[in-house]
Amino acid sequence: MSATGLEVFDKTLRTTNIWLNQIMGDLGPDRQVAWHTLGVVLRALRDRLPLELGANLAAELPLLIRGAYYDQYKPSKLPVHDRSVEEFLQRVADELKSGRPVDAADAARSVFKTLAHHVDLGQSAKVRDALPKDIQALWPDSVGA
């Protein structure tokens, strides 16, 4: 029996909870923190990617997570050209301030690991390879791991 009455909603809720559980495994057992962290890191990543690649990544995301990805979207201001890992992590840290303290590098690593695990291997590699080398270092050692 469907919890929501629509299988598409039930599926995205199940999938989103799988992603959140993985992030909670890295950052602690707080679902609100995991959801906030997922959205913050995804938006920082989205804003760093070329528009077409960012849209291709969005197409791979579960429906509910795709909504978080596109929250606050302003394509006319993209892509952001932060070249260093410090600039990227500062953007993440600034957005994470409104919740329980989470290290920005740990947040990025956790979300990148979750993406690499769930997104198509080729797409995940394209996203990673579009990032500057020092930001790529936050990605898991092998894409798809």
N, C-alpha and C positions, 0 to 999 in steps of 0.2 A: 504494500500500500504506500502510496506517495505521501510524503509529509506535507508537501506544498500544493499538491494537485497538478503539478507540472514537472515532468521528469527532467527537463532542462535545468530547472531551479534546484531540484534535488541533487543532480549530478554536480553542479557547480558548488553547492554547499559541501558535498562530500570531498570534492577535490580541493577546495579551499582549506578545509580542515586538515587534510593530509599535509598541505604546504605549511600551514600554521604549526602543526605538530612537529614538523622537521625544524622549523625556526625555534620553537620552544625548546627542543632538544639541545639547541646551541646556546640560547639566551636565557633560559629559565621558564618555569611553568606559568607564565602569565599570557593568556590568549590576547588580551588587549594590547599588550606591549608587542607581541608578535605581529598582530595585524597592523599596528602603527608603523613598526619597523619595516615590514614588507612594503607598505605604501610609500614611505619616505625613500627607501633605497631604490625602488622601482622608478619613482619620479625623477630622482637624481640621475639614474641611468638613462631613462627616456630622454631627458633634456640634454644629455651628452652625445646621443646617437644621431647620425644623419636621419632626416625625417622618414625616408622610405624604409630604412632598416628598423627604425623604431616602430613603424606601423606593422612591419612583418613580424616583429617580436610580439606585438600586441595581439596579433591574430593567433598566436600560439598559446596565449594565456587563457585560463578558465574565465568564464564570463564575469564572475564577481571580481576576480583579481584584475581583469581588464578595466573594470570601472575604477578601481583604485589607481591603476596605471595612468589613466587619462584624467584623473582629478586634477584641477588647476592647470589644465593644458593650454599653452599659449604658443602655437606653432610659429607665429611671426617672430618670436624671440629665440628661436632655436636654429641650430644646436648651440649650446653653451660650449665655450672653448677652454674650459679649465684643463690645463695640461698636466698638472701634477696631482699626485695622489692626495697631497695635503689640501689642495683646493676642493677636490671632490669630497673628501671626508669632512671638510669644514661645512659644506652644504648639507651633508647628511646630519652632522652633529647639530647644526642650527635648527633643523626641523625636528630632531629627536628631543630637544630640550623640554618640550611640553609634557613629556611622560617620565616614567621611571628612568633613571640614568642607564644608558646603554652606550657602550663604547662604539663609536662610529665604524671603526675598522672591523670589529666583531660583527656588527650589524650587516655591513656590506658583504663580508665573507659568507655569512649565513644565508643571506638572500641570493647571492651569486651561486652558492652551492646548491640551493634549492632549485634555482633556474636551470643550472647545468644538469640536474637530475631529471627534471620534468619536461624541459623544452627539447624539441628535436635536436639531435647532435649537431647537424650542419648549421642550423639557425643559432644555436648556442655558441658555436665556434665563430660565426660571423660577428655576433655581438661582442664577444670577448676580443676578437682581433681588431674591432673598430675603436677600441679604447687605447689610450696611451699606455706604453709598456709598464709604467709604475702602477697604473690603475689595474692593468691586467694581472698584476701580482696578487690582487685580492681574490681573483678567480681561482677555483679549485685547480690542482695540478693537471688533471686530465678532464677536459670538457666531457660532460655526460657521466662523470663519476658520482 
